Amino acid sequence: MDRRRFSTGLWVASAALLAAASGSRTLAAAPNGVDVEAILNDPAAPVSGNPDGDVTIVAFLDYNCPFCKRAEPGLQRLVSDDGKIRLVAKDWPILAQSSVYAARLALAAKYQGKYPAAHAALMAMRGQGLESAMRAAVGSSGVDMTRLDRDLAANDSQIMALIRRNAAQAKALGLQGTPVYLIGPYLVAAALTYDEFSDVVAKFRARSGK
């Protein structure tokens, strides 16, 4: 199997993250400065899927990342088909300045309940996007751009603080690039297919007796 496409390893904080994904919210900080509670439950981070799911997937993504875009359809299909997965989005814009712009647009759309629409539109773009094209894509997804501009102006400091927290978490985890998925105790630094995502989730459930 192409190692760039699929590589799975145990996270050093596996015990803590395993407890978290099982529903526990009483967590100590993991070794090496990794705060599992902050990663799983940042109140500002977009959450989709089943908020009470038995498996949490945390996705570190960049809207200019071709591997993120390759994996996105399979991930979203699994979340929909499974019905018991909680998906936490970590906007981690590292590839270009336009990545930061895209993350700010998506996170500003959250204030009108449209993060999923903005996220999907940005993920569907081909190649590295120009800021004008990114804005047009978000606008065509049903987001009220007048309101988005107001929300962005009013909340940009909070949005940028969230992006910085995501970056700090990625650094603490030793992440080298996007995409990265935390699935139960597994850290997957690759663009998985639907079947590969499903296999990792099934492995976690079997391990934890779910």
Legacy VTK file of the C-alpha trace (Angstrom):
# vtk DataFile Version 3.0
C-alpha trace
ASCII
DATASET POLYDATA
POINTS 210 float
0.000 0.000 0.000
1.194 3.517 -0.796
2.648 4.738 2.504
1.877 8.355 1.605
-1.756 7.435 1.225
-2.137 5.300 4.328
-0.042 5.231 7.462
-1.446 4.511 10.897
0.314 4.645 14.245
-0.546 4.741 17.922
-0.537 8.168 19.488
1.531 8.480 22.665
-1.623 9.701 24.402
-3.642 6.673 23.282
-4.996 5.818 26.707
-6.297 9.329 27.315
-7.754 9.707 23.851
-9.315 6.259 24.036
-11.111 7.316 27.208
-12.220 10.565 25.558
-13.604 8.873 22.479
-15.484 6.487 24.757
-17.408 9.442 26.170
-15.282 10.520 29.143
-14.883 14.264 29.558
-12.591 14.037 32.623
-9.145 14.033 31.043
-5.670 14.893 32.196
-3.185 16.495 29.846
-1.372 13.871 27.784
2.420 13.569 27.730
4.581 16.009 25.801
2.239 18.941 26.327
-0.656 17.408 24.386
-3.931 18.578 25.934
-6.406 15.932 24.822
-9.408 17.755 26.274
-8.584 20.896 24.288
-8.151 18.925 21.081
-11.416 17.034 21.438
-13.628 19.688 22.989
-12.603 23.197 21.992
-15.999 24.939 22.128
-15.111 27.088 19.111
-14.171 24.169 16.845
-16.813 23.092 14.307
-18.391 19.715 15.108
-20.498 17.655 12.727
-21.924 14.158 12.614
-23.339 12.780 15.848
-22.354 15.015 18.804
-22.876 12.001 21.106
-21.116 9.514 18.838
-19.088 6.621 20.212
-16.090 7.514 18.045
-14.536 10.943 17.650
-12.523 11.803 14.541
-10.445 14.971 14.695
-9.410 16.228 11.248
-6.505 18.651 10.748
-7.037 20.162 7.294
-5.957 22.896 4.868
-8.263 24.050 2.065
-5.350 24.089 -0.395
-4.309 20.524 0.460
-4.945 18.109 -2.428
-4.721 15.084 -0.142
-7.321 16.580 2.189
-9.623 17.030 -0.774
-8.977 13.475 -1.949
-9.992 12.051 1.425
-12.956 14.333 2.079
-15.692 12.443 0.167
-14.886 9.166 1.893
-14.754 10.800 5.317
-18.066 12.602 4.895
-19.723 9.471 3.497
-18.538 7.434 6.481
-19.824 10.012 8.976
-23.203 9.972 7.216
-23.441 6.201 6.773
-22.203 5.266 10.223
-24.361 7.638 12.251
-22.273 7.279 15.411
-19.211 9.354 14.563
-18.480 12.785 15.984
-16.283 14.783 13.576
-14.223 17.714 14.863
-12.733 20.049 12.248
-9.345 21.616 12.926
-8.684 24.320 10.364
-4.888 24.342 10.129
-3.938 26.635 7.214
-0.251 26.019 6.515
0.191 25.811 2.758
-0.448 29.367 1.551
-1.773 32.737 2.622
-4.972 31.901 0.777
-5.311 28.904 3.120
-5.637 31.340 6.027
-8.203 33.352 4.088
-10.229 30.206 3.361
-10.142 29.078 6.984
-11.328 32.512 8.115
-14.226 32.377 5.631
-15.299 28.910 6.755
-15.061 29.744 10.444
-16.926 33.017 9.968
-19.706 31.073 8.224
-20.123 29.074 11.443
-21.770 32.115 13.053
-24.742 31.687 10.714
-24.739 27.898 10.989
-23.146 27.484 7.563
-19.710 26.074 8.341
-20.557 22.698 6.704
-21.682 24.413 3.498
-18.612 26.662 3.329
-16.319 23.754 4.176
-17.815 21.553 1.465
-17.569 24.319 -1.136
-13.902 25.006 -0.343
-13.032 21.309 -0.313
-14.661 20.880 -3.714
-12.378 23.453 -5.357
-9.671 22.100 -7.640
-6.052 22.933 -6.995
-4.787 25.871 -4.981
-7.458 28.529 -4.874
-7.269 32.249 -5.378
-8.940 34.247 -2.631
-11.502 35.635 -5.075
-12.432 32.117 -6.212
-12.668 30.920 -2.623
-15.020 33.747 -1.752
-17.146 33.003 -4.807
-17.314 29.300 -3.887
-18.459 30.080 -0.361
-21.016 32.572 -1.677
-22.419 29.996 -4.086
-22.900 27.479 -1.255
-25.796 29.396 0.290
-23.797 31.454 2.762
-25.046 35.008 3.280
-21.855 36.884 2.384
-23.057 40.203 3.774
-23.587 38.599 7.141
-20.311 36.671 6.818
-18.425 39.928 6.313
-20.071 41.378 9.425
-19.346 38.261 11.462
-15.764 38.158 10.252
-15.200 41.788 11.195
-16.774 41.296 14.619
-15.137 37.971 15.435
-11.850 37.898 13.558
-9.781 37.959 16.735
-11.611 34.875 18.049
-11.304 33.139 14.690
-7.574 33.782 14.518
-7.194 32.650 18.134
-8.843 29.335 17.199
-6.533 28.921 14.210
-3.536 29.577 16.468
-4.811 27.005 18.993
-5.163 24.454 16.215
-1.605 25.178 15.108
-0.308 24.833 18.673
-2.081 21.486 19.023
-0.611 20.279 15.736
2.852 21.300 16.920
2.382 19.514 20.253
1.391 16.376 18.368
4.434 16.669 16.123
2.344 16.885 12.962
4.272 17.580 9.759
1.492 18.394 7.290
-2.096 17.841 6.265
-4.252 15.851 6.361
-4.028 14.237 9.780
-6.895 12.332 11.388
-7.089 11.318 15.037
-9.415 8.304 15.177
-9.748 6.970 18.694
-6.155 6.151 19.707
-4.880 6.204 16.135
-3.076 9.037 14.396
-3.445 8.732 10.621
-1.315 11.085 8.531
-2.663 10.293 5.089
-5.547 10.617 2.622
-7.712 7.593 3.323
-10.474 6.061 1.254
-13.922 5.315 2.631
-12.943 1.689 3.256
-9.719 2.681 5.000
-11.497 5.154 7.280
-14.077 2.461 8.021
-11.367 -0.090 8.838
-9.663 2.213 11.360
-12.988 3.014 13.035
-13.853 -0.690 13.197
-10.426 -1.467 14.656
-10.952 1.124 17.383
-14.434 -0.173 18.213
-13.174 -3.745 18.410
-10.335 -2.659 20.660
-12.635 -0.785 23.009
-15.406 -3.406 23.011
-17.981 -1.258 21.185
LINES 1 211
210 0 1 2 3 4 5 6 7 8 9 10 11 12 13 14 15 16 17 18 19 20 21 22 23 24 25 26 27 28 29 30 31 32 33 34 35 36 37 38 39 40 41 42 43 44 45 46 47 48 49 50 51 52 53 54 55 56 57 58 59 60 61 62 63 64 65 66 67 68 69 70 71 72 73 74 75 76 77 78 79 80 81 82 83 84 85 86 87 88 89 90 91 92 93 94 95 96 97 98 99 100 101 102 103 104 105 106 107 108 109 110 111 112 113 114 115 116 117 118 119 120 121 122 123 124 125 126 127 128 129 130 131 132 133 134 135 136 137 138 139 140 141 142 143 144 145 146 147 148 149 150 151 152 153 154 155 156 157 158 159 160 161 162 163 164 165 166 167 168 169 170 171 172 173 174 175 176 177 178 179 180 181 182 183 184 185 186 187 188 189 190 191 192 193 194 195 196 197 198 199 200 201 202 203 204 205 206 207 208 209
